[in-house]
Amino acid sequence: MGRLLIRIAAGVAAVLFLFWLLSILVGLLVWVVLIAAVAGLLWLGVRMLRSDTGPRR
């Protein structure tokens, strides 16, 4: 009975560890997407400002 409890506890710990690892990966992915979106908006804004200040045709 003791060994069974240890195996169940080890399984629960492994599942919790996997969920913890997955949450870290998802969190990092969200940060990367947010940084990419901000960088893309800044780049688009700079491009639009440059096209406005360029020579008129």
Helices and strands as residue ranges (DSSP letters): H 2-53
